[in-house]
């Protein structure tokens, strides 16, 4: 049985709930630690699906693994292998398939609501009615325009593109729905000075340190439920998955 490859680009950008969710759906996962120098695989066809996590870098940065990941995404698309991306991963997906990634007009950090888009495909993926608000953890300074042939599935007050689906196959997410309480704390330990600086200057897309730490167990559990629903839909197209688990 082929596994799902999960690409980790930084320590803070760990998979969080992604691998437990995929394993609960009957899939084995292979974690590829790009940040430790592990090479990007050459053949997308070796995997049932590809998942790309976040990172502080941007898709236009001169890092050798970025062109390799973009090429792997394009190869997966040509083979009909599902790709999912979180934050940087979603931006890599957009860039690879003809979208555009650029600096956003403001940083978005902390807890913000996103809204389920009012279209049939969005409602199918989320399992929620259009217009439903969902709490999400954010930490990004770039944004993307989805590639041609995609459908937007979520929007936000401070950043319009919060999620998109390409031809019912690929999933791109701007927010970090994969976060655990431990990953939120690690983010604040490593990068809390940026959050506090943005909050002090009055950025409305940034929550305070106190607010960001509130009810981490409950908030991350709600995100996990949303992400479980998305991956239940996404894995329908993963070739190695047990048919009995596909709705």
FENRAUR-V904374 format. One record per backbone hydrogen bond with DSSP energy under -1.0 kcal/mol. NH is the residue of the N-H (numbers start at 1). CO is the residue of the C=O. Records with the same first field share a line. If there is no record, write none. Layout:
NH = CO ; CO
This chain:
4 = 28
5 = 49
6 = 30
7 = 51
8 = 32
17 = 178
18 = 15
21 = 17
22 = 18
23 = 19
24 = 20
25 = 21
26 = 23
27 = 22
30 = 4
32 = 6
34 = 8 ; 32
35 = 8
36 = 33
37 = 34
38 = 33
46 = 43
47 = 44
48 = 3
50 = 82
51 = 5
52 = 84
53 = 7
61 = 58
63 = 61
66 = 63
69 = 65
70 = 66
71 = 67
72 = 68
73 = 69
74 = 70
75 = 71
76 = 72
77 = 73
78 = 74
79 = 75
81 = 76
84 = 50
85 = 171
86 = 52
87 = 173
89 = 86
91 = 87
92 = 88
93 = 89
94 = 90
95 = 91
96 = 92
97 = 93
98 = 95
99 = 94
100 = 145
102 = 143
104 = 141
108 = 140
109 = 205
110 = 138
112 = 136
114 = 134
115 = 155
116 = 132
117 = 153
119 = 117
123 = 119
124 = 120
125 = 121
126 = 122
127 = 123
131 = 116
132 = 129
134 = 114
136 = 112
138 = 110
140 = 108
143 = 102
145 = 100
150 = 147
151 = 165
153 = 163
154 = 163
155 = 115
162 = 154
164 = 172
165 = 151
166 = 170
167 = 149
169 = 166
170 = 166
171 = 83
172 = 164
173 = 85
174 = 162
176 = 137
177 = 175
179 = 176
184 = 180
185 = 181
186 = 182
187 = 183
188 = 184
189 = 185
190 = 186
191 = 187
192 = 188
194 = 191
195 = 191
196 = 192
197 = 193
198 = 194
199 = 195
200 = 196
201 = 197
202 = 199
203 = 198
206 = 203
207 = 109
212 = 208
213 = 209
214 = 211
219 = 215
220 = 216
221 = 217
222 = 218
223 = 219
224 = 220
225 = 221
226 = 222
227 = 223
228 = 224
229 = 225
230 = 226
231 = 227
232 = 228
233 = 229
234 = 230
235 = 231
236 = 233
237 = 234
238 = 235
241 = 238
245 = 242
246 = 243
